[in-house]
Amino acid sequence: MVCRELTKHQRDLIVERYQSGEGYKKISTALDIPWNTVKTVIKKWKKYGTTVTMERTGRPSKIDEKTRQKLVMEAAKRPTATLTELQEYLASTGCVLHVTTISRILHVSGLWSRVAR
């Protein structure tokens, strides 16, 4: 089973059909969406009054997407640079991160082995 988030348009369509009097199963078969998903969308709509994706819980990222891209570009440009050198590069741009955080960001981006040999 593939988990995917419904688009805003799909959620609006579900609520629209529900308001017109259709049941969960009819909406489900018409839109080819599991009935449990239809039920969840309608419950959230009833509770919050909106179909917008709600903000998720969790710790916010230490760096923004633009800084992350800068870090990945710098690491790709200088493959022999150590994590400490990349940390100094980021510090010069005004972003202070621990080397393990930098390592984790690079691993997620597909870059490995950034330690001195």
N, C-alpha and C positions, 0 to 999 in steps of 0.2 A: 504494500500500500504506500502510495506516494503522499507525503504531507506537503501541502502547499497552502499559502495564504490566499484567501479570496481577494479579488480586487474590490475597490470601493464600489464600482458599478454593479458587480455581482451581489454584494451585500445590500445595496440600495434596491436592486431588483427583487431580492428575497423579501425585504420589508414591504415593498410596494404590493407584491402578490399577497402577502399575509394580510395587509390592510384591506385588500379587495375581497377577502373572505376565503381564500384558498387555505387548505390544511398543509401540514408539514410534508406529508407523503406526496401530495400533488405537486407542490413546489419542488420537492426533491427529484421526482421523475422528470418534470418539465425542464429543469436546469441541469440535470445529471450531476447532482451534488448529494452526498449522503444526508439522510434525514436528520441525523444527529448534528451535523454541521448547521443545517437550516435552523434547528431548535436552538443551538448555541447563539447564532447570529440574532435571532429574534429575542432571546432572553437578554442579551447584552443591549439590544436596542431598547427594550422595555426598561431596563435598569438605568442606562446612561442617556437615553434619548438621542443617540447618534450612532452612525455606522462607521465612524472613523476608527482606524486602528489605534487602540489605546497605547500609551507609553508603557514599555515593559520595565519590570523591576531589574535591579542589578546595579553594580558599580559602574559609573560613567568611565569612558575610556580616558586614559591619561593624556593621549595626544589626539589631535583632530586628523581627519583624512588627508589634508594637504601636507601636514608635517610627516605623516606616515609615508606618503608617496616620496617626499624628499629623502627620507631615510633609506628607503628601498632603492631609489635611483643612485644615491651616493654609494651604497653597498655594492650595487651592480657595476658601477663605474670603477670602483676600486676593490677588486675581489680579494686583495691581500690585506685589506684594512682589518685591524682587530676590533673587537667590540669596544674596547677602551677608546680607540681613535674615533670610532663612530659616536661614542658618548661625548667626546670633546667637541666633535663637529656639531652635534645637537645643542650642546651647552652654548656654543658660539651663536646659535640662532635664537637662544633664549628658552630652550626647552630642556629641563633637567630630568633625566630618566636613569634608572639603574640599568646595569649591563644585562641582567637577566630579563628585564622588560624589553630591551632592545633585541635580545636574542629571540624572545618569544614572538615579537612582531615580525622579525625576519623569517622565522620558521613558518609562521602562518602565510607569509608571502612566497614561500618556496625557496628561500635562500638559507643555506646551511653552512656549518664549519667556519665560524668567524672568531677563532681563538688563535693566539700566537703559538707557533710551533717551535 
